[in-house]
Amino acid sequence: MLNVIGSVAQFEREMMLERQREGIAKAKAEGKYKGRAPAARAKADEVRRLDADGVSLSEIARRLSIGKASVHRILNAS
């Protein structure tokens, strides 16, 4: 009995995931599914300018409201 209930639950889960994938594909085709905009990379020029001015990494992150790891990533990429 428990096996039957488990297989029905697994089947329903697979159906739900399939419907979700179809919905995402449809939204992407309509241009409505774009994901989250990159916040830190849009501020890369400002990060480099503040670093050139001698501002600490923690202070850059605080001023621009981005993570310290994002500051490191931007500075190491250039």
Secondary structure, 3 states (H helix, E strand, C coil): CHHHHHHHHHHHHHHHHHHHHHHHHHHHHCCCCCCCCCCCHHHHHHHHHHHHCCCCHHHHHHHHCCCHHHHHHHHHHC
